[in-house]
């Protein structure tokens, strides 16, 4: 079993839809959880950062962490074509800036106008 | 926010030649820089961690003599792919963190697409 599992998609949704992206993990020591957005041929861009369990909201984006289920989610409300990208989850047990960051494979999202 | 600049954004080289990729932190002192490789439809795989002024730490399976990393200053790290082969073709991405931002999420450069012919 891989440490972090993420459905690679692709996921296609109509503009305005609510998008749900998620990752599961096996290492219960993970405490820092991040979501990155990566456009084609670009580096990952930090979207959301959460420490431990709970919800965090930033504009149209909401990140949820359920440590008891080892499950994290990213919700995108009122999705836009500009949200079309690959979304990577990442997590760490020893600091968000740690070299021990583990990434999911990424979910490719297409928002259709 | 923190900005990490990577250059070049793409490079094509012939098999057997060497290629140097630069990673710069533009608005903070990067005590640690990370180098990742990403193959198509795959996630980022950490290649090595470099701390300013000391030798890089390589992940298992990464040849340190092939991927030379230099982190000579607090704002610059370089990755040199020596004697490149077609199988080295990939997307190379750097990221950086500073002394006071160990618990802050990493910021990444825009990556360098290397194609070896």
Interface residues (C-beta under 8 A of the other chain):
Chain A: X6 X8 X32 X34 X36 X41 X42 X43 X44 X45 X46 X49 X88 X95 X96 X97 X98 X99 X101 X103 X104 X105 X106
Chain B: X4 X6 X9 X32 X34 X41 X42 X43 X44 X46 X49 X57 X91 X93 X95 X97 X101 X102 X103 X104 X105 X106 X107 X108 X109 X110 X111 X113
